[in-house]
Amino acid sequence: MKRWAGPLAALLLCAVAAHALTLYFAPSVIMDRAMATLAERGVALHAFTTPQRVTPQTQSVVRSSPDLYYALCRYDFGDRAARLAVRMGHWPDYQSLAFFDARTDNFATLRGTGRRIAIRLLPPRSAPEEGAIVSPTTRGVILIRRLAPTAERFAAAAEAGKADACTFEPVSG
């Protein structure tokens, strides 16, 4: 039994290391691929893009809810001294504004049922400000969801989406 102790310990150590590395690197790899796929599908950088209404035919991997209208904005601060002005227009039913970082973490979600929301997204390591959220990473995705269970409500949500904005603003000073 003693002669198996060394190889078993080495195997266990390799398994633990592989598991830890997977947990550390997988989210970044997944988000890099998601950002590239979103770009290929025409999701704009620093602007909200409204995809088609969700049906089984329009979804290839992720099964989004067919009862929701989605708008996406990719962001990338890069080396810029800037901030992102984000605005979600009025919608009388459920709506939310969710922020995802480059590691797939949802770092902030704001509910805006029946009201508009305007907020600034600041680059990593920015000083906290009133009315602003600091992004933990330089890249990520912002998602607006609105309850729109019918084609008519989806069309109305798309009309309301015209008031949404995701725009870079240079930082003065």
Backbone as JSON, one array per atom type, in Angstrom:
{
  "sequence": "MKRWAGPLAALLLCAVAAHALTLYFAPSVIMDRAMATLAERGVALHAFTTPQRVTPQTQSVVRSSPDLYYALCRYDFGDRAARLAVRMGHWPDYQSLAFFDARTDNFATLRGTGRRIAIRLLPPRSAPEEGAIVSPTTRGVILIRRLAPTAERFAAAAEAGKADACTFEPVSG",
  "N": [[0.82, -1.2, 0.0], [1.99, 1.21, 0.69], [3.62, 1.8, -1.48], [1.87, 2.82, -3.31], [1.09, 5.22, -2.31], [2.63, 7.55, -2.95], [2.28, 7.88, -5.87], [-0.57, 8.13, -5.84], [-0.92, 10.44, -4.3], [0.34, 12.29, -5.99], [-1.37, 12.11, -8.21], [-3.76, 13.05, -7.07], [-2.96, 15.65, -6.4], [-2.49, 16.69, -8.99], [-5.1, 16.51, -10.04], [-6.49, 18.28, -8.35], [-5.12, 20.66, -8.97], [-5.72, 20.9, -11.74], [-8.49, 21.19, -11.58], [-8.69, 23.63, -10.12], [-7.39, 25.41, -11.91], [-9.15, 25.25, -14.07], [-11.48, 26.35, -12.93], [-10.54, 28.93, -12.53], [-9.74, 29.93, -15.1], [-11.83, 29.31, -16.93], [-14.22, 31.06, -16.85], [-13.23, 33.47, -18.05], [-12.45, 32.58, -20.6], [-14.91, 31.7, -21.58], [-16.37, 34.13, -21.59], [-14.79, 35.66, -23.36], [-15.24, 34.25, -25.72], [-18.02, 34.57, -25.88], [-18.2, 37.37, -26.18], [-16.95, 37.67, -28.67], [-18.73, 36.21, -30.27], [-21.06, 37.72, -29.92], [-20.23, 40.08, -31.17], [-19.92, 39.11, -33.79], [-22.57, 38.61, -34.37], [-23.55, 41.09, -34.68], [-23.93, 42.73, -32.45], [-23.56, 45.8, -31.12], [-20.67, 47.75, -30.12], [-20.57, 49.69, -27.31], [-23.21, 50.58, -27.59], [-26.74, 49.99, -27.48], [-28.14, 47.03, -28.78], [-30.82, 45.48, -30.33], [-31.81, 42.26, -30.38], [-33.53, 39.75, -32.43], [-36.93, 38.74, -31.74], [-37.27, 36.21, -29.3], [-37.43, 32.9, -30.28], [-37.76, 29.34, -30.75], [-36.38, 28.96, -33.13], [-34.64, 31.13, -33.36], [-32.76, 30.88, -31.4], [-29.72, 29.34, -30.7], [-28.02, 28.2, -28.77], [-28.16, 29.18, -25.95], [-31.11, 29.2, -24.14], [-33.08, 31.59, -24.08], [-35.69, 33.47, -22.47], [-38.83, 33.41, -24.03], [-40.7, 35.27, -23.32], [-39.55, 37.68, -22.87], [-38.12, 40.81, -23.86], [-34.97, 41.6, -25.1], [-32.1, 43.65, -24.86], [-28.8, 44.36, -25.78], [-25.56, 45.56, -24.83], [-22.27, 45.76, -25.6], [-19.28, 46.49, -23.85], [-16.08, 48.13, -23.68], [-13.53, 49.38, -22.03], [-10.82, 49.57, -22.5], [-7.82, 51.35, -22.8], [-8.77, 53.81, -22.27], [-9.56, 56.96, -20.79], [-12.41, 57.23, -19.74], [-16.01, 57.12, -19.34], [-19.03, 55.22, -19.21], [-22.16, 56.18, -20.21], [-25.23, 55.08, -19.28], [-28.52, 54.41, -20.11], [-31.8, 53.44, -19.41], [-34.87, 53.31, -20.84], [-38.33, 54.26, -20.09], [-40.64, 51.77, -19.03], [-43.71, 50.2, -18.5], [-44.09, 47.71, -17.3], [-42.34, 44.87, -15.83], [-38.86, 45.45, -15.89], [-35.3, 45.24, -16.26], [-31.89, 46.17, -15.67], [-28.89, 44.85, -16.25], [-25.51, 44.18, -15.39], [-22.62, 42.64, -16.59], [-19.42, 41.3, -16.04], [-16.09, 40.7, -17.48], [-15.55, 38.18, -16.6], [-17.85, 36.77, -16.54], [-19.4, 37.36, -14.34], [-22.28, 38.67, -12.76], [-22.34, 41.78, -11.78], [-23.92, 43.88, -11.01], [-27.38, 44.69, -10.8], [-30.21, 46.45, -11.72], [-33.54, 47.19, -11.04], [-36.21, 48.48, -12.9], [-38.99, 48.85, -12.99], [-41.65, 50.48, -14.35], [-40.27, 52.91, -14.5], [-37.66, 55.18, -15.59], [-34.12, 54.67, -15.87], [-30.99, 56.06, -15.27], [-27.54, 55.84, -15.34], [-24.02, 55.83, -14.62], [-21.27, 53.98, -15.86], [-18.22, 53.14, -14.62], [-14.67, 52.77, -15.27], [-12.52, 50.01, -14.2], [-11.03, 50.24, -10.95], [-11.72, 52.86, -10.5], [-12.59, 55.74, -8.55], [-15.32, 55.54, -6.32], [-18.48, 56.99, -7.21], [-21.36, 59.08, -6.79], [-24.34, 57.88, -8.2], [-23.14, 56.12, -9.94], [-21.58, 53.09, -11.12], [-18.86, 50.97, -10.55], [-17.03, 49.15, -12.82], [-15.73, 45.87, -12.52], [-13.98, 44.83, -14.38], [-12.33, 45.61, -17.54], [-13.82, 45.01, -19.77], [-17.11, 43.95, -20.83], [-20.64, 43.11, -20.66], [-23.79, 44.67, -21.0], [-27.12, 44.24, -20.14], [-30.47, 44.66, -20.99], [-33.65, 43.76, -19.92], [-37.03, 43.27, -20.69], [-40.4, 42.68, -19.82], [-42.3, 41.12, -22.18], [-44.54, 39.42, -23.39], [-46.04, 38.92, -25.71], [-46.3, 39.32, -29.32], [-47.19, 41.89, -29.87], [-46.6, 43.26, -27.47], [-43.84, 42.93, -27.52], [-43.18, 44.49, -29.75], [-43.95, 46.97, -28.72], [-42.12, 47.13, -26.61], [-39.76, 47.24, -28.06], [-40.12, 49.72, -29.23], [-40.08, 51.32, -26.92], [-37.46, 50.8, -26.31], [-36.02, 52.5, -27.89], [-35.38, 54.67, -26.4], [-33.3, 53.82, -24.87], [-29.82, 53.94, -24.0], [-26.31, 53.64, -24.44], [-23.47, 54.93, -24.07], [-20.21, 56.16, -24.69], [-18.46, 58.51, -22.74], [-16.06, 61.01, -22.63], [-13.76, 61.59, -19.97], [-13.48, 64.56, -18.36], [-10.87, 66.78, -17.43]],
  "CA": [[0.0, 0.0, 0.0], [2.85, 2.38, 0.77], [4.18, 2.15, -2.78], [0.84, 3.55, -4.05], [0.84, 6.51, -1.65], [3.25, 8.63, -3.74], [1.54, 8.12, -7.1], [-1.93, 8.6, -5.54], [-0.8, 11.84, -3.87], [0.64, 13.07, -7.19], [-2.6, 12.14, -8.99], [-4.68, 13.93, -6.36], [-2.45, 17.01, -6.56], [-2.76, 17.08, -10.38], [-6.54, 16.69, -10.19], [-6.85, 19.52, -7.66], [-4.56, 21.76, -9.76], [-6.51, 21.01, -12.97], [-9.79, 21.73, -11.18], [-8.51, 25.03, -9.77], [-7.1, 26.15, -13.13], [-10.39, 25.32, -14.85], [-12.36, 27.33, -12.29], [-9.97, 30.26, -12.67], [-9.67, 30.4, -16.49], [-13.04, 29.05, -17.72], [-15.09, 32.22, -17.08], [-12.63, 34.41, -19.02], [-12.52, 31.96, -21.92], [-16.32, 31.72, -21.97], [-16.77, 35.5, -21.91], [-14.1, 36.05, -24.59], [-15.98, 33.63, -26.83], [-19.33, 35.22, -25.95], [-18.02, 38.72, -26.74], [-16.67, 37.5, -30.1], [-19.98, 35.77, -30.9], [-21.96, 38.88, -29.95], [-19.73, 40.98, -32.22], [-20.26, 38.48, -35.08], [-24.02, 38.71, -34.56], [-23.9, 42.49, -34.89], [-24.18, 43.48, -31.22], [-22.66, 46.95, -31.19], [-19.81, 48.13, -29.01], [-20.98, 50.97, -26.73], [-24.57, 50.95, -28.03], [-27.66, 48.87, -27.31], [-28.59, 46.34, -29.97], [-31.98, 44.65, -30.04], [-31.91, 41.05, -31.21], [-34.88, 39.32, -32.81], [-37.75, 38.13, -30.69], [-36.81, 34.85, -29.01], [-38.22, 31.74, -30.66], [-36.84, 28.21, -30.85], [-35.59, 29.09, -34.35], [-33.64, 32.19, -33.25], [-31.78, 30.56, -30.35], [-28.95, 28.14, -31.03], [-27.43, 27.57, -27.6], [-28.83, 29.61, -24.73], [-32.56, 29.27, -24.29], [-33.61, 32.78, -23.44], [-37.14, 33.43, -22.28], [-39.61, 34.02, -25.13], [-41.56, 36.31, -22.75], [-38.77, 38.88, -22.6], [-37.4, 41.6, -24.86], [-33.6, 41.77, -24.65], [-31.21, 44.58, -25.56], [-27.44, 44.12, -25.31], [-24.52, 46.53, -25.12], [-20.91, 45.34, -25.22], [-18.42, 47.64, -23.54], [-14.65, 47.89, -23.57], [-12.86, 50.62, -21.63], [-9.47, 49.59, -23.04], [-6.93, 52.25, -22.07], [-9.38, 55.14, -22.32], [-10.04, 57.65, -19.6], [-13.79, 57.51, -20.12], [-17.05, 56.41, -18.6], [-20.14, 54.85, -20.08], [-23.46, 56.66, -19.76], [-26.21, 54.03, -19.58], [-29.89, 54.85, -19.85], [-32.87, 52.5, -19.72], [-36.1, 54.07, -20.97], [-39.51, 53.89, -19.31], [-41.45, 50.62, -19.41], [-44.66, 50.08, -17.4], [-44.01, 46.39, -16.68], [-41.01, 44.5, -15.35], [-37.65, 45.62, -16.69], [-34.09, 45.28, -15.45], [-30.63, 46.57, -16.29], [-27.9, 43.98, -15.6], [-24.12, 44.39, -15.8], [-21.8, 41.43, -16.5], [-18.01, 41.61, -16.31], [-15.37, 39.81, -18.39], [-15.47, 36.83, -16.03], [-19.25, 36.33, -16.56], [-20.08, 37.68, -13.08], [-23.28, 39.74, -12.75], [-21.87, 42.6, -10.66], [-24.97, 44.83, -10.6], [-28.67, 44.62, -11.49], [-31.14, 47.48, -11.27], [-34.9, 47.0, -11.53], [-36.77, 49.77, -13.27], [-40.4, 48.68, -13.34], [-42.41, 51.72, -14.36], [-39.46, 54.13, -14.44], [-36.4, 55.26, -16.34], [-32.9, 54.62, -15.07], [-29.78, 56.59, -15.88], [-26.4, 55.56, -14.46], [-22.73, 55.82, -15.3], [-20.41, 52.84, -15.59], [-16.85, 53.62, -14.55], [-13.68, 51.72, -15.48], [-11.97, 49.41, -12.97], [-10.17, 51.02, -10.05], [-12.19, 54.25, -10.38], [-13.15, 56.12, -7.25], [-16.79, 55.49, -6.34], [-19.19, 58.26, -7.4], [-22.81, 59.04, -6.68], [-25.0, 57.61, -9.47], [-22.23, 55.38, -10.82], [-21.15, 51.73, -10.76], [-17.51, 50.71, -11.02], [-16.89, 47.83, -13.42], [-14.55, 45.16, -12.02], [-13.1, 44.51, -15.5], [-12.4, 46.62, -18.6], [-14.8, 44.61, -20.78], [-18.27, 43.24, -20.32], [-21.91, 43.2, -21.39], [-24.93, 45.23, -20.27], [-28.33, 43.59, -20.65], [-31.79, 45.15, -20.58], [-34.74, 42.8, -20.11], [-38.38, 43.82, -20.48], [-41.47, 41.69, -19.97], [-43.01, 41.33, -23.44], [-44.95, 38.05, -23.7], [-46.72, 38.78, -27.01], [-45.66, 40.06, -30.41], [-47.56, 43.29, -29.7], [-45.81, 43.82, -26.35], [-42.45, 42.98, -27.97], [-43.08, 45.67, -30.59], [-44.01, 48.13, -27.82], [-40.84, 47.16, -25.88], [-38.77, 47.72, -29.03], [-40.34, 51.17, -29.33], [-39.54, 51.89, -25.67], [-36.01, 50.64, -26.37], [-35.41, 53.63, -28.61], [-34.9, 55.61, -25.38], [-32.14, 53.24, -24.21], [-28.55, 54.44, -24.51], [-25.07, 53.09, -23.89], [-22.61, 55.84, -24.81], [-18.96, 56.57, -24.05], [-18.24, 59.92, -22.47], [-14.7, 61.26, -22.15], [-13.66, 62.19, -18.64], [-12.78, 65.85, -18.45], [-10.03, 67.09, -16.28]],
  "C": [[0.86, 1.25, 0.0], [3.39, 2.78, -0.59], [3.17, 2.88, -3.66], [0.61, 4.95, -3.49], [1.4, 7.67, -2.48], [2.5, 8.91, -5.03], [0.1, 8.63, -6.87], [-1.91, 10.07, -5.1], [-0.52, 12.73, -5.08], [-0.6, 13.2, -8.07], [-3.61, 13.1, -8.36], [-4.25, 15.39, -6.52], [-2.71, 17.52, -7.99], [-4.24, 17.34, -10.61], [-7.0, 17.99, -9.54], [-6.35, 20.73, -8.46], [-5.37, 21.98, -11.04], [-7.88, 21.62, -12.67], [-9.68, 23.23, -10.88], [-8.24, 25.89, -11.0], [-8.34, 26.31, -14.0], [-11.33, 26.36, -14.25], [-11.85, 28.75, -12.48], [-10.07, 30.78, -14.11], [-10.96, 30.24, -17.28], [-13.92, 30.28, -17.9], [-14.53, 33.21, -18.1], [-12.71, 33.86, -20.44], [-13.96, 32.0, -22.44], [-16.74, 33.13, -22.38], [-16.06, 36.01, -23.16], [-14.84, 35.5, -25.81], [-17.36, 34.28, -27.0], [-19.22, 36.61, -26.56], [-17.75, 38.64, -28.24], [-17.94, 37.1, -30.85], [-20.97, 36.93, -30.98], [-21.54, 39.87, -31.04], [-20.08, 40.43, -33.61], [-21.74, 38.61, -35.4], [-24.49, 40.15, -34.68], [-24.24, 43.27, -33.64], [-23.11, 44.56, -31.13], [-21.8, 47.1, -29.93], [-20.25, 49.52, -28.58], [-22.31, 51.48, -27.29], [-25.48, 49.75, -27.82], [-28.1, 48.35, -28.66], [-29.74, 45.43, -29.56], [-31.99, 43.44, -30.95], [-33.36, 40.76, -31.6], [-35.63, 38.81, -31.59], [-37.33, 36.68, -30.53], [-37.86, 33.83, -29.43], [-37.26, 30.56, -30.69], [-35.93, 28.31, -32.08], [-34.47, 30.13, -34.23], [-32.58, 31.92, -32.19], [-31.05, 29.27, -30.7], [-28.39, 27.45, -29.8], [-28.23, 27.93, -26.35], [-30.33, 29.74, -25.0], [-33.09, 30.43, -23.47], [-35.12, 32.67, -23.33], [-37.86, 34.09, -23.45], [-40.53, 35.14, -24.64], [-40.84, 37.62, -22.53], [-38.2, 39.5, -23.87], [-36.0, 41.8, -24.28], [-32.91, 42.83, -25.49], [-29.83, 44.43, -24.93], [-26.52, 45.27, -25.7], [-23.19, 45.93, -24.65], [-20.13, 46.6, -24.85], [-16.98, 47.2, -23.38], [-13.98, 49.23, -23.26], [-11.46, 50.72, -22.22], [-8.58, 50.46, -22.18], [-7.5, 53.66, -21.98], [-9.71, 55.68, -20.93], [-11.46, 58.1, -19.93], [-14.74, 56.8, -19.17], [-18.18, 56.14, -19.58], [-21.43, 55.38, -19.46], [-24.49, 55.63, -20.22], [-27.59, 54.54, -19.18], [-30.85, 53.76, -20.28], [-34.17, 53.29, -19.7], [-37.24, 53.53, -20.12], [-40.19, 52.66, -19.89], [-42.39, 50.33, -18.25], [-44.6, 48.74, -16.66], [-42.6, 46.13, -16.17], [-39.94, 44.85, -16.38], [-36.46, 45.67, -15.75], [-32.89, 45.63, -16.32], [-29.54, 45.8, -15.56], [-26.53, 44.18, -16.22], [-23.32, 43.12, -15.55], [-20.37, 41.79, -16.85], [-17.38, 40.56, -17.21], [-15.21, 38.4, -17.86], [-16.85, 36.21, -15.87], [-20.01, 36.63, -15.27], [-21.07, 38.82, -13.29], [-22.94, 40.61, -11.54], [-22.87, 43.67, -10.24], [-26.23, 44.58, -11.43], [-29.59, 45.66, -10.87], [-32.51, 47.18, -11.87], [-35.52, 48.35, -11.79], [-38.22, 49.68, -13.65], [-41.12, 50.03, -13.22], [-41.59, 52.99, -14.3], [-38.24, 54.03, -15.33], [-35.25, 55.13, -15.36], [-31.77, 55.21, -15.89], [-28.64, 56.41, -14.88], [-25.12, 55.62, -15.28], [-21.98, 54.56, -14.89], [-18.98, 53.34, -15.69], [-15.87, 52.47, -14.75], [-13.16, 51.17, -14.15], [-11.04, 50.37, -12.23], [-10.54, 52.5, -9.99], [-12.67, 54.49, -8.97], [-14.67, 56.05, -7.34], [-17.38, 56.89, -6.47], [-20.68, 58.03, -7.2], [-23.4, 58.79, -8.07], [-24.13, 56.84, -10.46], [-21.94, 54.0, -10.24], [-19.75, 51.56, -11.33], [-17.45, 49.28, -11.56], [-15.65, 47.15, -12.86], [-13.54, 44.82, -13.12], [-13.27, 45.55, -16.61], [-13.45, 46.29, -19.66], [-15.97, 43.91, -20.13], [-19.49, 43.48, -21.2], [-22.96, 43.8, -20.45], [-26.18, 44.69, -20.95], [-29.57, 44.28, -20.1], [-32.79, 44.05, -20.9], [-36.05, 43.5, -19.82], [-39.4, 42.7, -20.68], [-42.27, 42.05, -21.21], [-43.48, 39.97, -23.97], [-45.63, 37.85, -25.06], [-45.97, 39.57, -28.07], [-45.97, 41.55, -30.3], [-46.75, 43.95, -28.6], [-44.33, 43.89, -26.73], [-42.24, 44.21, -28.85], [-43.11, 46.94, -29.75], [-42.7, 48.26, -27.03], [-39.73, 47.65, -26.8], [-38.9, 49.23, -29.22], [-39.79, 51.87, -28.08], [-38.02, 51.83, -25.66], [-35.29, 51.73, -27.12], [-34.89, 54.69, -27.63], [-33.69, 55.07, -24.62], [-30.86, 53.8, -24.81], [-27.39, 53.83, -23.74], [-23.95, 53.83, -24.64], [-21.36, 56.19, -24.02], [-18.92, 58.07, -23.88], [-16.81, 60.1, -22.02], [-14.75, 61.9, -20.75], [-12.87, 63.47, -18.76], [-11.91, 66.05, -17.23], [-8.68, 66.77, -16.55]]
}
